[in-house]
Amino acid sequence: MNDQPGRRPQKQGKPGKPHRRPKKDPVRFLAFEALRAVDERDAYANLALPPLLRKARDKGDFDARDAALATELVYGTLRRQGTYDAIVAACIDRPLREVDPPVLDVLNMGVHQLLGTRIPTHAAVSASVELARVVLGDGRAKFVNAVLRKVAADDLDGWVEKVAPPYDEDAEDHLAVVHSHPRWVVSALWDALGGGRAGIEDLLEADNERPEVTLVARPGRTTADELLDAVGEESALPGRWSPYAVRLSEGGEPGSIGAVREGRAGVQDEGSQLVAIALANAPVEGRDERWLDGCAGPGGKAAMLAGLAAQRGAALLAAEKQPHRARLVAQALRGNPGPYEVIAADGTRPPWQPGTFDRVLMDVPCTGLGALRRRPEARWRRRPEDLEGFAPLQRGLLRTALESVRVGGVVGYATCSPHLAETRAVVDDVLKQHEGAAELIDARPLLPGVPALGDGPDLQLWPHLHGTDAMYLALIRRTA
């Protein structure tokens, strides 16, 4: 008996297990940090993850395989978030909204390891529970353990069959769960694509695939052949459609390529390259001396247009409203062989005179639904009401473009979204306001060899058909 004052009696019985400090797994901890940045700060994974990876490599914590696994955990979890949310919801006894976001990040990352990778079941569960102990504490780690053990009882196909409504009962909701897209996005993409079930399923599946890294050989500064020689045949392939494109093999690191470091080449989706090529190929009447990129940030299309303009003795003005993005444009254009100028200016209130330019590109701000392969978190962040916010700006920028081009000149209206409210609806509305003064021209023949561009005269690229982002382009000639 313990009769010393101030002390509680010791419990009798078997001694408990000694407390073990959780072991920090640097790969999964880094992936968790990236997922939290996406959720808490509205960061984009393609911007949040690289500096975390660089820091880990600099500290000596990471090798190439570690970086590849961390990247897969982040992007795979974000792409399949909708499917994994539905699976987790079926394994818990409370509404999913009542699960704290950090807990849900650990759970979904664990589900991805179980159902979306070849990591063995015991390793996926134990590593996830250990991560939970580090970042959430022992109590919530037990919850993670219980949920993941339920998830491990079946494979992905089995779970999808349980949690997705039948296609015949609710086609859009079925596709939303199976392919991990919000229902409204499924509906919008289906409307833009047209056709039956096979096409939309192919598109949604393509959105969930890891995109290739594509380089652009900036005209007048290097060529695709020179890039291929520098990278090596084992590490790169020619582009599918753009004569300036080079596709890196999996694991290729653009920063290790001299032409990229020197600005003679850059990372640019082939769809963006095709938009610039089509505008440059469009016939104009009379002079062809002054080109405008009216929404130039961050500078990929501007750098390409500047090179193409220089080959014809033309000059490019690149305008970008945000000063920090204008600096990125200037950096992309540095070293261009021909004349150019970069300014920070609002494209809806331009400092230049009407009728100044022969060619104008307006790649307008949009929802980004065409780049869900690269920015998978955008599908969960965007809302249908965002369309209403972009609509006035998109129409205003296109009106400015038509006022800025001279009679006989050509405007390219581009978006990285196939949503009809951001593409044809905008073009149709503005053309009605300029009836008799502007006309659509067929953009499709300007990209010879590229198939399945739509019914015209505008064109639409698709991830599942072209291996590009879902870029849209309408070409408009000012006639009066």
MOPEDA-V178321 format. One record per helix or strand. SS is the DSSP state (2 for helix, 1 for strand). FROM is the first residue (numbers start at 0). TO is the last residue. If there is no record, write none. Layout:
ss,from,to
SS,FROM,TO
SS,FROM,TO
This chain:
ss,from,to
2,25,40
2,44,57
2,63,78
2,80,89
2,95,97
2,100,114
2,120,134
2,137,150
2,155,162
2,170,178
2,182,192
2,196,206
1,212,216
2,223,230
1,235,237
1,244,247
2,253,255
2,257,260
1,264,266
2,269,280
1,289,292
2,299,310
1,314,319
2,322,332
1,339,343
1,356,362
2,368,370
2,377,380
2,385,403
1,404,414
2,423,432
1,437,440
2,443,445
1,458,459
2,462,465
1,471,477
